[in-house]
């Protein structure tokens, strides 16, 4: 669909829709677009040959930049098995992007935290990904970008 007609078509559909069908329509659009965004981000991350990081590593660094967590907590948060998380953490430990720190509340556990090098890597990857997304949006009008920004702000609020 042409970008100019997108706005008109969307508004017409929403004007005629009941609140319940709007919920369903929005949910359907989310399910349609989120995998595309994830695929774009993953593909671009792999294409960044000199970044040396996968999307999973990027997500892990982002997660522990906010809060140090145990291997099990990270595995649960990212929806992977504990052995898969151990392997991922091990690769980041080798690169000195993360470190293990004994948990002060449970001395049997180790918390995974980001290193200064890991924080720098995360910032580098974040900047690269922002540039890639910005480039993807370049051909849209300022009005369309404003609408997208508003929609993303709403989504951010929905998923808090």
Helices and strands as residue ranges (DSSP letters): H 3-16, H 19-47, G 49-51, H 55-66, E 69-70, H 71-78, H 82-94, E 98-102, E 110-114, H 116-137, H 142-158
